[in-house]
Amino acid sequence: MTRERNSEFLLDYPLLSNIEKGSRNPEEHDKWCCDIAEAIEELKKQLELAGPLVLVSFLQYFLQMISIMFVGHLGQLPLSSATLATSFAGVTGFSFMLGLGSALETLCGQAYGAKQYHMLGIHMQRGMLVLVAIGIPISFIWAFAGHIFAFCGQDLELSIHAGLYARWLIPSIFPYGLLQCQLRFLQTQSRVKPLVISTGFTSLIHVFLCWALVFKLGMGNKGAALCNAISYWINVLLLALYIWFASSCTETWTGFSNEGGRNLPSFLSLAIPSALMVCLEQWSYEFLVLMSGLLPNPKLETSMMAISLSTSSLVFRIPFGFGSAVSTRVANELGAGRPKAAKLATRIVLLLAVVEGLVLSGIAVAARNVWGYIYTDEDEVVKYLAAIMPVLALSNFMDGIQGALSGTVRGCGWQKLGALVNLGAYYLVGLPCAVILTFVFHFGGKGLWTGIISGSGLQALILLLITLCTNWELQASSKSNL
């Protein structure tokens, strides 16, 4: 019993397992350089996975943005209320669902690598049950969103309209949760083509639905919110048909089973840390918006911060795709008992993240004087954003590194450790530094971004050290514990 508890502890904290073993494990002294052919093959596998997953991530991100763009043509109040409600829904619901679903990257990925194909369907059923159940309390929170906004001091009229938009978003939380499970189920099998096709088709339908409900039927912002639910359900239905009838899923999906309703606490033990990993990071950036409203020129600062966060969220789709790809590769290889291949996958994704970060950071700095005009015609905002852009580029670079490494964390099942790292990096370092630099040293918006960079930089550094010092043989040999 003691040996089993020690093994579980070492799995959750892999760096400690490596320190304990010390120099007795010769694998720890292997050089980064590996066989060129293996590296090229791994690079090819990751790009084949990451490319479609990045595209899917972009399309899903644009889905809610399309709704807001249609609402923007209804006037300033509908636009501001929809933006506020969407941000609230993201913080209190969608990000939590995304994190819970990420547990399947570990469970399904390692089961597929171990050729326990039937377990993928079992894990997906458990995920669906948990996420649908979690959607119920989230629905109650959204139902009272208007009262929450008013209690927090928001304008009464804005609170009423934002609360109405949030209530019409409630039907979307359930298909969104189911969709996260389907995506992970197919992603961990490297079945990415149906994801691209279904998400692309849904995005096209979504544009038509928004036009029809918002303008043709005159539902206004209520129609825009309802479009999200309809589009998510369409995507869920398309993927369900593929999973049910595709020959490639005959071994992994064997139909609904009573086993899918068992052992839910075990699933939650991984899903809750997964959700905390995502939420702790996203919530820290939302605090930046709140703090920007306390600065001397709140309209300018909040405008700059809104554009900056929108830009960061857009750019982050790429490293998020890389992270999804490497989580699949690492989980598959660990499940198959190939620690060397899993280790190589982490090195390759780190290289991809660095190259991607350098390229996009260079583009951001080069386009800093014109980028703001995509969002606004206000010269003051554009000039201020141009001054912030070099700092924002550094933030995006660090986010790219940690986004890719977070994929490794999910692939290995280190979500508990990842949640602790995010908690310490952002809430013990990042946000306190942002407060000090902004309100004590009066650095303004640059202080906010510089502070959060210290958090994301520390997060990336810790995850990098853990990844480099991990005992991959121990991780591979203990795959059966998940």
C-alpha positions as CSV (number, residue, x, y, z in Angstrom):
1,M,0.0,0.0,0.0
2,T,2.8,2.4,0.9
3,R,4.6,1.6,-2.4
4,E,1.4,2.4,-4.4
5,R,0.9,5.7,-2.6
6,N,4.5,6.7,-3.3
7,S,4.1,5.8,-6.9
8,E,1.0,8.0,-7.2
9,F,2.8,10.9,-5.6
10,L,5.7,10.6,-7.9
11,L,3.4,10.6,-10.9
12,D,1.7,13.8,-9.8
13,Y,5.1,15.5,-9.1
14,P,7.5,14.0,-11.7
15,L,10.4,16.4,-10.9
16,L,10.6,15.0,-7.4
17,S,10.8,11.5,-8.8
18,N,13.7,12.5,-10.9
19,I,15.5,14.1,-8.0
20,E,15.0,11.0,-5.9
21,K,16.5,8.7,-8.5
22,G,19.4,11.1,-9.2
23,S,22.2,9.8,-11.4
24,R,21.2,6.2,-11.1
25,N,19.0,6.6,-14.2
26,P,21.3,7.0,-17.2
27,E,18.4,8.3,-19.3
28,E,18.6,11.5,-17.4
29,H,22.0,12.3,-19.0
30,D,20.9,11.8,-22.5
31,K,21.6,14.7,-24.8
32,W,18.8,16.6,-26.6
33,C,20.3,15.6,-29.9
34,C,18.6,12.5,-31.3
35,D,18.4,10.7,-34.6
36,I,17.6,13.2,-37.3
37,A,15.2,10.9,-39.1
38,E,13.2,10.3,-35.9
39,A,13.1,14.1,-35.2
40,I,11.9,14.8,-38.8
41,E,9.3,12.1,-38.5
42,E,8.1,13.5,-35.2
43,L,8.0,17.0,-36.6
44,K,5.9,15.8,-39.5
45,K,3.5,14.0,-37.1
46,Q,3.0,17.1,-35.0
47,L,2.5,19.4,-37.9
48,E,-0.1,17.1,-39.4
49,L,-1.9,17.2,-36.1
50,A,-1.3,20.8,-35.2
51,G,-2.3,22.4,-38.5
52,P,-5.9,21.1,-38.5
53,L,-6.2,21.7,-34.7
54,V,-5.1,25.3,-35.0
55,L,-7.7,25.8,-37.7
56,V,-10.4,24.2,-35.5
57,S,-9.3,26.4,-32.7
58,F,-9.6,29.6,-34.8
59,L,-13.0,28.6,-36.1
60,Q,-14.4,27.9,-32.6
61,Y,-13.0,31.2,-31.4
62,F,-14.6,33.1,-34.3
63,L,-18.0,31.5,-33.7
64,Q,-18.8,33.7,-30.7
65,M,-17.1,36.7,-32.3
66,I,-19.4,36.4,-35.3
67,S,-22.4,36.7,-33.1
68,I,-20.9,39.8,-31.4
69,M,-20.1,41.3,-34.9
70,F,-23.8,41.0,-35.9
71,V,-24.9,42.5,-32.6
72,G,-22.5,45.4,-33.2
73,H,-24.7,46.5,-36.1
74,L,-27.7,47.0,-33.7
75,G,-26.1,49.8,-31.7
76,Q,-23.6,50.6,-28.9
77,L,-25.8,49.3,-26.0
78,P,-26.4,45.8,-27.6
79,L,-22.7,45.5,-28.5
80,S,-21.4,46.5,-25.0
81,S,-24.0,44.3,-23.3
82,A,-23.2,41.3,-25.5
83,T,-19.5,41.8,-25.0
84,L,-19.9,41.9,-21.2
85,A,-22.1,38.9,-21.2
86,T,-19.8,36.9,-23.4
87,S,-16.8,37.7,-21.2
88,F,-18.8,36.7,-18.1
89,A,-19.9,33.4,-19.8
90,G,-16.3,32.7,-20.8
91,V,-15.1,33.2,-17.2
92,T,-17.8,31.3,-15.4
93,G,-18.7,28.6,-17.9
94,F,-17.0,28.0,-21.2
95,S,-13.4,28.1,-19.8
96,F,-14.4,25.7,-17.0
97,M,-16.0,23.3,-19.5
98,L,-12.9,23.5,-21.7
99,G,-10.7,22.6,-18.8
100,L,-12.9,19.7,-17.7
101,G,-12.9,18.3,-21.2
102,S,-9.1,18.5,-21.3
103,A,-8.9,15.5,-18.9
104,L,-9.9,13.4,-21.8
105,E,-6.6,14.3,-23.5
106,T,-4.8,12.3,-20.8
107,L,-7.3,9.5,-20.4
108,C,-8.2,8.9,-24.1
109,G,-4.7,9.6,-25.3
110,Q,-3.0,7.1,-23.1
111,A,-5.7,4.5,-23.6
112,Y,-5.4,4.7,-27.3
113,G,-1.6,4.4,-27.1
114,A,-2.0,1.3,-24.9
115,K,-4.5,-0.1,-27.5
116,Q,-7.3,-0.2,-24.9
117,Y,-9.5,1.1,-27.6
118,H,-12.9,0.4,-26.0
119,M,-11.9,2.7,-23.1
120,L,-12.0,5.8,-25.3
121,G,-15.7,5.5,-25.6
122,I,-16.1,4.8,-21.8
123,H,-14.0,7.8,-21.0
124,M,-16.0,10.0,-23.4
125,Q,-19.3,8.9,-21.8
126,R,-18.0,9.8,-18.3
127,G,-16.9,13.2,-19.6
128,M,-20.3,13.8,-21.2
129,L,-22.1,12.9,-18.0
130,V,-19.9,15.1,-15.8
131,L,-19.9,18.1,-18.2
132,V,-23.7,18.0,-18.6
133,A,-24.2,17.8,-14.9
134,I,-21.8,20.8,-14.3
135,G,-23.8,22.7,-16.9
136,I,-26.8,22.9,-14.6
137,P,-25.3,25.1,-11.8
138,I,-23.6,27.2,-14.5
139,S,-27.0,27.8,-16.0
140,F,-28.3,29.1,-12.7
141,I,-25.3,31.5,-12.5
142,W,-26.0,32.8,-16.0
143,A,-29.7,33.2,-15.3
144,F,-28.9,35.7,-12.6
145,A,-26.1,37.4,-14.5
146,G,-28.0,40.7,-14.7
147,H,-28.4,40.9,-11.0
148,I,-24.7,40.0,-10.6
149,F,-23.7,42.9,-12.9
150,A,-25.9,45.4,-11.1
151,F,-24.5,44.2,-7.7
152,C,-20.9,44.8,-9.0
153,G,-21.8,48.4,-9.9
154,Q,-22.4,48.2,-13.6
155,D,-24.8,50.6,-15.3
156,L,-28.4,49.4,-14.7
157,E,-29.5,49.5,-18.3
158,L,-26.3,47.7,-19.4
159,S,-26.8,45.1,-16.7
160,I,-30.3,44.3,-17.8
161,H,-29.3,43.9,-21.5
162,A,-26.2,41.9,-20.6
163,G,-28.2,39.6,-18.3
164,L,-30.8,39.0,-21.1
165,Y,-28.0,38.0,-23.5
166,A,-26.5,35.7,-20.8
167,R,-29.8,34.0,-20.3
168,W,-30.1,33.3,-24.0
169,L,-26.6,31.8,-23.9
170,I,-27.8,29.1,-21.4
171,P,-28.9,26.6,-24.1
172,S,-25.3,26.7,-25.5
173,I,-23.5,25.5,-22.4
174,F,-24.7,21.9,-22.8
175,P,-23.8,21.3,-26.4
176,Y,-20.5,23.1,-25.8
177,G,-19.7,20.5,-23.1
178,L,-20.6,17.6,-25.3
179,L,-18.5,19.1,-28.1
180,Q,-15.4,19.2,-25.9
181,C,-15.7,15.5,-25.2
182,Q,-16.2,14.6,-28.9
183,L,-13.2,16.8,-29.9
184,R,-10.9,15.1,-27.4
185,F,-12.2,11.6,-28.4
186,L,-11.3,12.2,-32.0
187,Q,-8.2,14.3,-31.4
188,T,-6.5,11.6,-29.3
189,Q,-6.9,9.2,-32.2
190,S,-5.4,11.8,-34.7
191,R,-8.8,11.9,-36.5
192,V,-8.6,15.6,-37.2
193,K,-10.1,15.8,-40.7
194,P,-13.7,15.4,-39.5
195,L,-13.1,18.1,-36.9
196,V,-12.1,20.5,-39.5
197,I,-15.0,19.7,-41.8
198,S,-17.7,19.8,-39.1
199,T,-16.4,23.0,-37.5
200,G,-15.9,24.7,-40.9
201,F,-19.4,23.7,-42.0
202,T,-20.9,24.9,-38.7
203,S,-19.1,28.2,-39.0
204,L,-20.6,28.8,-42.4
205,I,-24.1,27.9,-41.1
206,H,-23.5,30.2,-38.1
207,V,-23.1,33.2,-40.3
208,F,-26.5,32.5,-42.0
209,L,-28.2,31.8,-38.7
210,C,-27.0,35.1,-37.2
211,W,-28.3,37.0,-40.2
212,A,-31.6,35.2,-40.1
213,L,-32.3,35.4,-36.4
214,V,-30.8,38.9,-35.7
215,F,-32.1,40.8,-38.7
216,K,-34.6,38.7,-40.7
217,L,-36.6,37.5,-37.7
218,G,-35.9,40.6,-35.6
219,M,-34.7,38.8,-32.5
220,G,-31.8,41.2,-32.0
221,N,-29.1,40.2,-29.5
222,K,-31.3,37.4,-28.2
223,G,-31.1,35.8,-31.6
224,A,-27.3,36.2,-31.7
225,A,-27.0,34.4,-28.4
226,L,-29.3,31.6,-29.5
227,C,-27.3,31.1,-32.7
228,N,-24.4,29.9,-30.6
229,A,-26.5,27.1,-29.1
230,I,-27.9,26.1,-32.5
231,S,-24.5,26.0,-34.1
232,Y,-23.0,24.0,-31.2
233,W,-25.8,21.5,-31.5
234,I,-25.2,21.2,-35.3
235,N,-21.5,20.5,-34.6
236,V,-22.3,17.9,-32.0
237,L,-24.8,16.2,-34.3
238,L,-22.3,16.0,-37.2
239,L,-19.5,14.6,-35.0
240,A,-22.0,12.1,-33.4
241,L,-22.9,10.8,-36.8
242,Y,-19.3,10.4,-37.7
243,I,-18.4,8.6,-34.5
244,W,-21.4,6.3,-34.8
245,F,-21.0,5.3,-38.4
246,A,-17.4,5.8,-39.4
247,S,-15.4,2.6,-39.7
248,S,-12.4,4.2,-38.1
249,C,-14.3,4.5,-34.8
250,T,-15.7,0.9,-34.6
251,E,-13.1,-0.2,-32.1
252,T,-13.1,3.0,-30.0
253,W,-16.9,3.5,-29.9
254,T,-18.8,0.4,-29.1
255,G,-22.0,2.1,-28.0
256,F,-23.4,3.4,-24.7
257,S,-22.4,1.3,-21.7
258,N,-23.3,1.1,-18.0
259,E,-19.5,1.3,-17.4
260,G,-19.6,4.9,-18.6
261,G,-21.6,5.9,-15.5
262,R,-19.1,4.3,-13.1
263,N,-15.9,5.6,-11.5
264,L,-16.9,9.2,-12.0
265,P,-14.9,10.4,-9.0
266,S,-11.8,9.1,-10.6
267,F,-12.6,11.1,-13.7
268,L,-13.3,14.2,-11.6
269,S,-9.9,13.8,-9.8
270,L,-8.3,14.6,-13.1
271,A,-11.0,16.9,-14.6
272,I,-11.1,19.4,-11.8
273,P,-7.4,20.1,-11.8
274,S,-7.6,20.3,-15.6
275,A,-10.3,23.0,-15.2
276,L,-8.3,24.9,-12.6
277,M,-5.3,24.9,-15.0
278,V,-7.4,26.7,-17.6
279,C,-9.5,28.9,-15.4
280,L,-6.7,30.2,-13.1
281,E,-4.8,31.4,-16.2
282,Q,-7.8,33.0,-17.9
283,W,-9.1,34.7,-14.8
284,S,-5.8,36.4,-14.3
285,Y,-6.1,38.1,-17.6
286,E,-9.7,39.2,-16.9
287,F,-8.3,40.9,-13.7
288,L,-6.2,43.1,-16.0
289,V,-9.3,44.5,-17.6
290,L,-10.8,45.3,-14.2
291,M,-7.6,47.0,-13.1
292,S,-7.3,49.0,-16.3
293,G,-10.7,50.7,-15.4
294,L,-9.1,52.0,-12.2
295,L,-6.4,54.0,-14.0
296,P,-6.5,57.8,-14.5
297,N,-7.9,57.6,-18.1
298,P,-10.2,54.5,-17.8
299,K,-11.7,54.8,-21.3
300,L,-8.3,54.8,-23.0
301,E,-6.9,52.1,-20.8
302,T,-9.9,49.8,-21.1
303,S,-10.0,50.3,-24.9
304,M,-6.3,49.4,-25.1
305,M,-6.7,46.4,-22.8
306,A,-9.7,45.1,-24.7
307,I,-7.8,45.3,-28.1
308,S,-4.7,43.8,-26.5
309,L,-6.6,40.8,-25.0
310,S,-8.5,40.2,-28.2
311,T,-5.1,40.2,-30.1
312,S,-3.6,37.8,-27.5
313,S,-6.6,35.5,-27.6
314,L,-6.4,35.4,-31.4
315,V,-2.6,34.7,-31.5
316,F,-2.9,32.1,-28.7
317,R,-5.0,29.8,-31.1
318,I,-1.7,28.7,-32.7
319,P,0.2,27.6,-29.5
320,F,-3.1,26.1,-28.2
321,G,-3.1,23.9,-31.3
322,F,0.5,23.0,-30.8
323,G,-0.4,22.1,-27.2
324,S,-3.3,19.9,-28.3
325,A,-1.0,18.1,-30.8
326,V,1.8,17.4,-28.3
327,S,-0.7,16.3,-25.6
328,T,-1.9,13.7,-28.1
329,R,1.6,12.6,-29.1
330,V,2.9,12.4,-25.6
331,A,-0.2,10.6,-24.2
332,N,-0.2,8.1,-27.1
333,E,3.5,7.3,-26.7
334,L,3.3,7.0,-22.9
335,G,0.3,4.7,-23.3
336,A,2.3,2.6,-25.8
337,G,5.2,2.4,-23.4
338,R,7.6,4.4,-25.6
339,P,9.2,7.0,-23.2
340,K,11.9,8.0,-25.7
341,A,9.3,9.0,-28.3
342,A,7.3,11.0,-25.7
343,K,10.5,12.8,-24.7
344,L,11.3,13.6,-28.3
345,A,7.7,15.0,-28.8
346,T,8.2,17.5,-26.0
347,R,11.5,18.7,-27.6
348,I,9.9,19.2,-31.0
349,V,6.9,21.1,-29.8
350,L,9.2,23.4,-27.8
351,L,11.1,24.1,-31.0
352,L,7.9,24.8,-32.9
353,A,6.7,27.2,-30.1
354,V,9.9,29.2,-30.1
355,V,9.9,29.6,-33.9
356,E,6.2,30.5,-33.9
357,G,6.7,33.0,-31.1
358,L,9.6,34.7,-32.7
359,V,7.9,35.1,-36.1
360,L,4.6,36.4,-34.6
361,S,6.4,38.7,-32.2
362,G,8.3,40.2,-35.1
363,I,5.1,40.7,-37.1
364,A,3.4,42.3,-34.1
365,V,6.3,44.8,-33.6
366,A,6.5,45.6,-37.3
367,A,2.7,46.2,-37.5
368,R,2.4,48.0,-34.2
369,N,1.5,51.4,-35.9
370,V,-1.4,50.1,-38.0
371,W,-2.7,47.1,-36.0
372,G,-5.0,49.2,-33.9
373,Y,-7.0,50.5,-36.9
374,I,-8.5,47.0,-37.3
375,Y,-10.4,47.7,-34.1
376,T,-10.9,51.4,-33.9
377,D,-10.5,54.7,-35.7
378,E,-9.4,56.6,-32.6
379,D,-5.9,57.8,-33.2
380,E,-5.2,58.1,-29.5
381,V,-6.0,54.5,-28.9
382,V,-4.0,53.3,-31.9
383,K,-0.9,55.3,-30.8
384,Y,-1.2,54.0,-27.2
385,L,-1.5,50.4,-28.5
386,A,1.5,50.9,-30.7
387,A,3.5,51.8,-27.6
388,I,2.2,48.7,-25.8
389,M,2.7,46.3,-28.7
390,P,6.4,45.4,-28.0
391,V,5.4,44.4,-24.4
392,L,2.4,42.5,-25.8
393,A,4.6,40.7,-28.3
394,L,6.8,39.5,-25.4
395,S,3.7,38.4,-23.6
396,N,2.5,36.4,-26.6
397,F,5.9,34.8,-26.9
398,M,5.8,33.6,-23.3
399,D,2.2,32.4,-23.8
400,G,3.3,30.4,-26.8
401,I,6.0,28.6,-24.8
402,Q,3.7,27.9,-21.8
403,G,0.8,26.9,-24.1
404,A,2.9,24.2,-25.8
405,L,4.3,23.0,-22.5
406,S,0.8,22.9,-21.0
407,G,0.0,20.4,-23.7
408,T,2.8,18.2,-22.3
409,V,1.3,18.5,-18.9
410,R,-2.1,17.3,-20.1
411,G,-0.6,14.4,-22.1
412,C,1.3,13.2,-19.0
413,G,-1.6,13.6,-16.6
414,W,0.2,16.3,-14.5
415,Q,-2.9,18.5,-14.1
416,K,-2.6,18.8,-10.3
417,L,0.9,20.0,-10.6
418,G,-0.1,22.3,-13.5
419,A,-2.8,23.9,-11.4
420,L,-0.4,24.6,-8.6
421,V,2.1,26.1,-11.0
422,N,-0.5,28.4,-12.5
423,L,-1.8,29.4,-9.1
424,G,1.7,30.4,-7.9
425,A,2.9,32.0,-11.1
426,Y,-0.2,34.2,-11.7
427,Y,-1.6,34.9,-8.3
428,L,1.6,35.0,-6.2
429,V,3.8,36.7,-8.8
430,G,2.1,37.9,-11.9
431,L,-0.9,39.9,-10.5
432,P,0.9,41.3,-7.5
433,C,3.7,42.5,-9.9
434,A,1.0,44.1,-12.1
435,V,-0.5,45.9,-9.2
436,I,2.9,47.2,-8.0
437,L,4.1,48.3,-11.4
438,T,0.8,50.0,-12.3
439,F,-0.4,51.6,-9.1
440,V,2.9,52.1,-7.1
441,F,5.4,52.9,-9.9
442,H,2.6,54.3,-12.2
443,F,3.6,52.5,-15.4
444,G,0.0,52.4,-16.6
445,G,-1.0,49.8,-19.1
446,K,2.6,48.7,-19.6
447,G,2.7,47.9,-15.9
448,L,-0.3,45.6,-16.2
449,W,1.2,43.7,-19.1
450,T,4.7,43.6,-17.6
451,G,3.4,42.2,-14.4
452,I,1.4,39.4,-16.1
453,I,4.5,38.6,-18.3
454,S,6.4,37.9,-15.1
455,G,3.7,35.4,-14.2
456,S,3.5,33.7,-17.6
457,G,7.3,33.7,-17.8
458,L,7.6,32.0,-14.4
459,Q,4.9,29.5,-15.5
460,A,6.8,28.7,-18.7
461,L,10.1,28.4,-16.8
462,I,8.8,26.0,-14.2
463,L,7.0,23.8,-16.8
464,L,10.1,23.8,-18.9
465,L,12.3,22.6,-15.9
466,I,9.8,19.9,-15.0
467,T,9.6,18.7,-18.6
468,L,13.4,18.6,-19.0
469,C,14.0,16.8,-15.7
470,T,11.2,14.3,-16.0
471,N,11.8,10.6,-15.6
472,W,10.1,9.4,-18.8
473,E,10.6,5.7,-18.1
474,L,8.6,6.1,-14.9
475,Q,5.9,8.0,-16.6
476,A,5.6,5.3,-19.3
477,S,5.6,2.4,-16.9
478,S,2.9,3.9,-14.7
479,K,0.4,4.5,-17.5
480,S,-1.9,1.9,-16.1
481,N,-2.5,4.1,-13.0
482,L,-4.7,6.5,-15.0
